[in-house]
Amino acid sequence: MGLTLTQRKALAIVPKCTGLLSMIGSGIIIFDVLRTPKKRKQTYPRIMLAMSCFDFVTSFMYALSTWPIPADSGVLYASGATFSCTFQGFFIQLSLAAPMYNLCLAIYYMLVINYRWSDVKLSSIEKFIHPTILILSFGIAIAGLPLKIYNNANVWCWISNNPSDPDRPINGLDANDFRWAFYYAELWSIIVVVTAIMIAVVLSVVATEKKTSKYAANKVALSKTVKVQALFYVSAFYITWTFPTTLRILQTIEVQVPYAIFLCAVIFTPLQGFFNSIIYLRPRFLRYREMKRKKKLELAGGTVTKSASKYKGASQIERSQIDPAVVTGDGTSASQARDCSNDNEAEEEEEFQNENVDVEVALAEANRVEGRGEDDDLAAANVGEMSIRVIQKKKTTRLF
């Protein structure tokens, strides 16, 4: 497919921008986990930390774009050599570790919410998860080195045919065969399993909410929160990998790939870390927005009360200058009201900063309602109400 100079520039420059965005997103998660000692002791943040470390490195490789490609290849902005191209291709192949950690994260939610595993029990298997992912991801990436499959792939270096003879297969196999065997087969197997797991988690939460709503006077729309988060969580996979997979399918069946597919592939492929950071920070943003909304309502309520006091007569206004309690109309002085408001603000700020409550455990406790007999209904109600109180207290706490 012949490309214009403008199109070639776009394919070379866009990954530098999207790769940088992903580096920033992954860096935020890494910093957030490392700066909090308690998070480093919990399973969920450690999984996010490991996944973000891989995302950060591979996003950097995507951001390099065409620079590591050998200078004599004729690719726009190429200024590297064979070694730099192999180096970049190796670490881009290593990006398979990030989807593996996403799979582990989905399994974590299922074990905590559906099967009520504690963080201590999760830690007992977590010590095997990290070595397994490292062995698999590095093993597959290292296997490509003696095969010499990391070559110029036009927009960056990855699995590609020998540039000196593009029509010659690698050890009897085409580059697309290696791409599917080394990457896309594993990737989409992970996506399918993650999708199935998240559906199971959502169904479990819906069932829990229905059970607890029989006893709770104030029904909490817990299923809606989890379903929205699950949708974002799974969508990040599809948004990132739909276009690259479409491109590979078209190449495999030897159909000319439209330029728009190429462009979308180089836009979305490096953005995995950026999407992860949005999902990671979304509950915090919702909590912050709710806190601001409550403050505005409190300020609006105070303004209405003060306006109403103006109609109580001049003598009362004069008294209010001496006794500010008259202004508030509730027997509380303005200074006391301000102090109370400041105390509330401090409490809300402290609540906003406190992210260490394991809401998944609260959901797991609510799940104990399942399978109980009628004799245990009262105890089940207490458990459900306890879980709901925790969630209500934390407003929109992080679920994913």
Secondary structure, 3 states (H helix, E strand, C coil): CCCCHHHHHHHHHHHHHHHHHHHHHHHHHHHHHHCCHHHHCCHHHHHHHHHHHHHHHHHHHHHHCCCCCEHHHCCCCCCECHHHHHHHHHHHHHHHHHHHHHHHHHHHHHHHHHCCCCHHHHHHHHHHHHHHHHHHHHHHHHHHHHHCCEEECCCCEEECCCCCCCCCCECCECHHHHHHHHHHHHHHHHHHHHHHHHHHHHHHHHHHHHHHCCCCCCCCCHHHHHHHHHHHHHHHHHHHHHHHHHHHHHHHCCCCCCHHHHHHHHHHHHHHHHHHHHHHHHHHHHHHHHHHHHHHHHHHHHHHHHHHHHHHCHHHHHHHHHCCHHHHCCCCCHHHHHHHHHHHHHHHHHHHHCCCCCHHHHHHHHHCCCCCCHHHHHHHHHHHHHHHHHHHHHCCCCCC
